[in-house]
Amino acid sequence: MTEIQKQNAPYAVAALVLGICSLLFGCFFVGLVCGIVGLVLANKGLATYQTDPALYSGYGMLKAGKITSILGIIFGAIYVFYYIIAVAILGAAGFAWLDWMSMFS
Protein backbone atom coordinates (compact mmCIF):
# COMPACT_ATOMS: atom_id res chain seq x y z
CA MET A 1 0.00 0.00 0.00
CA THR A 2 1.33 3.43 -0.89
CA GLU A 3 0.88 6.24 1.51
CA ILE A 4 -0.16 9.55 0.06
CA GLN A 5 2.21 12.32 1.02
CA LYS A 6 0.29 15.32 2.30
CA GLN A 7 1.61 18.75 1.45
CA ASN A 8 2.05 21.49 3.98
CA ALA A 9 -0.86 23.83 4.39
CA PRO A 10 -0.54 26.92 2.21
CA TYR A 11 1.37 29.78 3.82
CA ALA A 12 2.15 27.68 6.94
CA VAL A 13 5.90 28.14 6.80
CA ALA A 14 5.68 31.80 5.75
CA ALA A 15 3.22 32.62 8.54
CA LEU A 16 5.41 30.91 11.13
CA VAL A 17 8.59 32.62 9.94
CA LEU A 18 6.92 36.04 9.85
CA GLY A 19 5.41 35.45 13.29
CA ILE A 20 8.81 34.61 14.74
CA CYS A 21 10.34 37.63 13.00
CA SER A 22 7.62 39.83 14.45
CA LEU A 23 8.61 38.67 17.93
CA LEU A 24 12.31 39.11 17.28
CA PHE A 25 11.93 42.57 15.74
CA GLY A 26 9.08 43.64 18.02
CA CYS A 27 11.04 46.56 19.40
CA PHE A 28 11.36 48.01 15.89
CA PHE A 29 8.60 49.01 13.51
CA VAL A 30 9.54 46.03 11.32
CA GLY A 31 8.02 43.67 13.87
CA LEU A 32 4.62 45.27 13.54
CA VAL A 33 4.67 44.91 9.75
CA CYS A 34 5.89 41.30 9.92
CA GLY A 35 3.16 40.49 12.43
CA ILE A 36 0.40 41.96 10.27
CA VAL A 37 1.60 40.16 7.13
CA GLY A 38 2.06 36.92 9.08
CA LEU A 39 -1.46 37.15 10.49
CA VAL A 40 -2.96 37.74 7.05
CA LEU A 41 -1.08 34.76 5.61
CA ALA A 42 -2.03 32.55 8.57
CA ASN A 43 -5.71 33.42 8.15
CA LYS A 44 -5.55 32.70 4.41
CA GLY A 45 -3.80 29.41 5.09
CA LEU A 46 -6.34 28.42 7.75
CA ALA A 47 -9.21 29.19 5.39
CA THR A 48 -7.62 27.05 2.67
CA TYR A 49 -6.83 24.27 5.14
CA GLN A 50 -10.39 24.13 6.41
CA THR A 51 -11.84 23.69 2.93
CA ASP A 52 -10.25 20.22 2.71
CA PRO A 53 -8.16 19.21 5.74
CA ALA A 54 -7.45 15.74 4.30
CA LEU A 55 -5.15 17.25 1.65
CA TYR A 56 -2.87 19.19 3.99
CA SER A 57 -0.65 18.77 7.00
CA GLY A 58 0.94 21.52 9.05
CA TYR A 59 -2.09 22.79 10.92
CA GLY A 60 0.09 23.29 13.99
CA MET A 61 2.45 25.54 12.06
CA LEU A 62 -0.48 27.67 10.93
CA LYS A 63 -1.78 28.02 14.48
CA ALA A 64 1.70 28.78 15.82
CA GLY A 65 2.22 31.35 13.06
CA LYS A 66 -1.09 32.99 13.91
CA ILE A 67 -0.33 33.10 17.64
CA THR A 68 3.21 34.45 17.21
CA SER A 69 1.95 37.04 14.72
CA ILE A 70 -0.70 38.23 17.16
CA LEU A 71 1.89 38.49 19.93
CA GLY A 72 4.23 40.35 17.58
CA ILE A 73 1.47 42.79 16.68
CA ILE A 74 0.74 43.39 20.36
CA PHE A 75 4.42 43.98 21.18
CA GLY A 76 4.83 46.20 18.12
CA ALA A 77 1.76 48.26 19.03
CA ILE A 78 3.05 48.67 22.60
CA TYR A 79 6.40 49.83 21.22
CA VAL A 80 4.75 52.33 18.86
CA PHE A 81 2.64 53.67 21.73
CA TYR A 82 5.74 53.93 23.94
CA TYR A 83 7.64 55.71 21.17
CA ILE A 84 4.85 58.26 20.65
CA ILE A 85 4.64 58.96 24.40
CA ALA A 86 8.44 59.27 24.71
CA VAL A 87 8.66 61.70 21.79
CA ALA A 88 5.78 63.75 23.21
CA ILE A 89 7.41 63.95 26.65
CA LEU A 90 10.83 64.81 25.26
CA GLY A 91 9.31 67.38 22.92
CA ALA A 92 7.36 69.01 25.73
CA ALA A 93 10.46 69.05 27.94
CA GLY A 94 12.50 70.60 25.14
CA PHE A 95 9.97 73.36 24.58
CA ALA A 96 9.74 73.99 28.33
CA TRP A 97 13.53 74.24 28.54
CA LEU A 98 13.61 76.69 25.61
CA ASP A 99 10.91 78.77 27.28
CA TRP A 100 12.84 78.74 30.56
CA MET A 101 16.07 79.76 28.81
CA SER A 102 14.33 82.65 27.05
CA MET A 103 13.61 84.22 30.45
CA PHE A 104 17.36 84.79 30.94
CA SER A 105 18.09 86.41 27.62
Order of alpha helices (4+ residues) and beta strands (2+ residues): beta-alpha-alpha-beta-alpha
